[in-house]
Amino acid sequence: MQDIIEFKKNPVSLFIFLVCTIVFLVAIGSDPENIRFLAFDYDALPQRWYAILSYGFVHVDWNHIIVNMGLLLWIGVWVERLIGSNRYILLVLTGILAGGLTLLLRETAGIGFSAGAAALLFYYHCAFPMKRELPFNLPNFILPVVLLIISVGAIIFGWLPSVGHYPHIAGAIVGVLFLGVFRKNHRPI
């Protein structure tokens, strides 16, 4: 854990964690309406144009922030070390923007770091597909495959309608595309 919270090795991951945590604490400590201006809402366009990115830093329930920040600290810190902070910022922000575009195209609303987390998860697990870091000694490629099947199934069958399946898939695509571009620049971790 000491290695994860070392700011010099993970400045962007820790900054994102702090921003999301502060926004979350404001939301639960006062009224979630106080941070509504950061959430993406198609009906609030064009006035809240910036929300296509800011939505990625907003969470209003414990499960949502724990899962997203858990993924950020579990995988994001390693991706940041692997590709460097500048490329990492580009990966995360592009994942969030891609997720925001799905919200825009579907004329809906959304919050959360999930599209950015999906970009990180797919990047890392596809970069090291045969490493066995999952429970039951499963190879890494299993997790992205299962998550993709679940998201597509949820879209087709209408499971978990309040979950942003389209942003998850958009983030996943960004992660895989960026892996193709950044793989040659990987640093040892």
C-alpha positions as CSV (number, residue, x, y, z in Angstrom):
1,M,0.0,0.0,0.0
2,Q,2.9,2.4,0.8
3,D,4.0,1.9,-2.8
4,I,0.6,2.9,-4.2
5,I,0.2,6.1,-2.2
6,E,3.7,7.3,-3.1
7,F,2.9,10.6,-4.8
8,K,6.0,10.8,-6.9
9,K,5.2,7.5,-8.6
10,N,1.5,8.1,-9.1
11,P,0.7,11.9,-9.1
12,V,-2.2,11.8,-11.5
13,S,-3.9,8.7,-10.0
14,L,-3.7,10.3,-6.5
15,F,-4.9,13.7,-7.8
16,I,-7.9,12.0,-9.5
17,F,-8.6,10.1,-6.3
18,L,-8.5,13.3,-4.2
19,V,-10.7,15.2,-6.6
20,C,-13.3,12.4,-6.7
21,T,-13.2,11.9,-2.9
22,I,-13.6,15.6,-2.2
23,V,-16.5,16.0,-4.6
24,F,-18.1,12.9,-3.1
25,L,-17.7,14.1,0.5
26,V,-19.3,17.5,-0.5
27,A,-22.2,15.6,-2.1
28,I,-22.9,13.3,0.9
29,G,-22.0,15.9,3.5
30,S,-24.4,18.5,2.2
31,D,-26.8,17.8,-0.6
32,P,-26.0,16.0,-3.9
33,E,-27.7,18.9,-5.6
34,N,-24.7,21.0,-4.7
35,I,-22.6,19.1,-7.2
36,R,-25.2,18.7,-9.9
37,F,-23.6,21.3,-12.0
38,L,-20.7,18.8,-12.6
39,A,-22.9,15.9,-13.7
40,F,-23.6,15.3,-17.4
41,D,-27.2,16.0,-18.3
42,Y,-28.2,16.3,-21.9
43,D,-31.0,18.6,-21.0
44,A,-28.5,21.1,-19.5
45,L,-26.6,21.6,-22.7
46,P,-25.2,23.8,-24.0
47,Q,-24.9,25.8,-20.7
48,R,-23.0,22.9,-19.0
49,W,-20.8,21.9,-22.0
50,Y,-17.9,21.1,-19.6
51,A,-19.9,18.3,-18.0
52,I,-18.9,16.0,-20.8
53,L,-15.7,15.7,-18.8
54,S,-16.5,16.8,-15.3
55,Y,-19.2,14.0,-14.9
56,G,-16.3,11.6,-14.6
57,F,-15.3,13.0,-11.2
58,V,-18.8,12.9,-9.6
59,H,-20.1,10.0,-7.4
60,V,-23.1,10.2,-5.1
61,D,-23.2,6.7,-3.5
62,W,-20.7,4.6,-1.6
63,N,-20.7,1.6,-3.8
64,H,-20.1,3.7,-6.9
65,I,-17.1,5.5,-5.5
66,I,-15.6,2.5,-3.8
67,V,-15.6,0.4,-7.0
68,N,-14.3,3.3,-9.2
69,M,-11.6,4.5,-6.8
70,G,-10.7,0.8,-6.0
71,L,-10.0,0.3,-9.7
72,L,-8.1,3.5,-9.9
73,L,-5.9,2.5,-7.0
74,W,-5.7,-1.2,-8.0
75,I,-4.9,-0.8,-11.7
76,G,-4.5,2.9,-12.5
77,V,-1.3,3.4,-10.5
78,W,0.4,0.6,-12.5
79,V,-0.8,2.0,-15.8
80,E,0.5,5.4,-14.8
81,R,3.9,3.9,-14.0
82,L,3.8,1.9,-17.2
83,I,3.1,4.7,-19.6
84,G,4.1,7.8,-17.7
85,S,1.9,10.6,-16.2
86,N,1.4,12.6,-19.5
87,R,0.2,9.6,-21.5
88,Y,-1.9,8.5,-18.5
89,I,-3.7,11.8,-18.4
90,L,-4.5,11.5,-22.1
91,L,-5.8,7.9,-21.6
92,V,-8.0,8.7,-18.7
93,L,-9.4,11.9,-20.1
94,T,-10.1,10.3,-23.5
95,G,-11.8,7.4,-21.8
96,I,-14.1,9.9,-19.8
97,L,-14.7,12.0,-22.9
98,A,-15.6,8.8,-25.0
99,G,-18.0,7.8,-22.2
100,G,-19.5,11.4,-22.2
101,L,-20.0,11.2,-26.0
102,T,-22.1,8.1,-25.5
103,L,-24.2,10.0,-23.0
104,L,-24.5,12.9,-25.5
105,L,-25.5,10.6,-28.4
106,R,-28.0,8.8,-26.3
107,E,-29.4,12.1,-25.0
108,T,-29.2,11.0,-21.4
109,A,-27.4,11.8,-18.1
110,G,-24.6,10.2,-16.2
111,I,-22.0,10.5,-13.5
112,G,-18.9,8.6,-12.4
113,F,-15.3,7.6,-13.3
114,S,-16.5,4.3,-14.8
115,A,-15.5,5.1,-18.4
116,G,-12.0,6.2,-17.2
117,A,-11.8,3.1,-15.0
118,A,-12.8,0.9,-18.0
119,A,-10.1,2.4,-20.1
120,L,-7.5,1.7,-17.4
121,L,-8.8,-1.9,-16.8
122,F,-8.8,-2.8,-20.4
123,Y,-5.4,-1.2,-21.0
124,Y,-3.7,-3.1,-18.2
125,H,-5.4,-6.5,-18.6
126,C,-5.0,-6.5,-22.4
127,A,-1.3,-5.4,-22.0
128,F,-0.6,-8.4,-19.8
129,P,-3.3,-10.9,-21.0
130,M,-1.5,-14.1,-19.8
131,K,-0.4,-12.8,-16.4
132,R,-2.4,-14.6,-13.6
133,E,-3.3,-11.8,-11.3
134,L,-7.0,-12.6,-10.9
135,P,-8.7,-14.8,-8.3
136,F,-8.5,-18.5,-8.9
137,N,-5.2,-17.9,-10.8
138,L,-7.2,-16.9,-13.9
139,P,-5.3,-15.1,-16.7
140,N,-5.9,-11.3,-17.0
141,F,-7.7,-11.4,-20.3
142,I,-10.7,-13.1,-18.6
143,L,-11.8,-10.0,-16.8
144,P,-12.1,-7.7,-19.8
145,V,-13.9,-10.4,-21.8
146,V,-16.4,-11.1,-18.9
147,L,-17.0,-7.3,-18.4
148,L,-17.6,-6.8,-22.1
149,I,-20.0,-9.7,-22.3
150,I,-21.9,-8.4,-19.2
151,S,-22.1,-4.9,-20.6
152,V,-23.3,-6.0,-24.1
153,G,-25.8,-8.5,-22.4
154,A,-27.0,-5.7,-20.1
155,I,-27.7,-3.4,-23.1
156,I,-29.5,-6.2,-25.1
157,F,-31.6,-7.5,-22.2
158,G,-32.0,-4.3,-20.3
159,W,-30.2,-5.4,-17.1
160,L,-29.2,-2.8,-14.6
161,P,-30.7,0.2,-16.5
162,S,-29.2,2.8,-14.2
163,V,-25.6,1.6,-15.0
164,G,-23.7,3.4,-17.8
165,H,-23.0,0.4,-20.0
166,Y,-22.4,2.5,-23.1
167,P,-19.7,4.6,-21.3
168,H,-18.1,1.5,-20.0
169,I,-17.8,0.1,-23.5
170,A,-16.5,3.4,-24.9
171,G,-13.9,3.5,-22.1
172,A,-12.9,-0.1,-22.9
173,I,-12.4,0.7,-26.6
174,V,-10.3,3.7,-25.7
175,G,-8.1,1.5,-23.4
176,V,-7.5,-1.1,-26.2
177,L,-6.8,1.6,-28.8
178,F,-4.4,3.4,-26.6
179,L,-2.6,0.2,-25.8
180,G,-1.9,-0.2,-29.5
181,V,-0.4,3.2,-29.6
182,F,1.5,3.3,-26.3
183,R,2.7,-0.3,-26.0
184,K,6.1,0.5,-27.6
185,N,6.7,3.2,-24.9
186,H,6.1,1.0,-21.8
187,R,8.4,1.5,-18.9
188,P,9.4,-1.3,-16.5
189,I,7.1,-1.4,-13.4
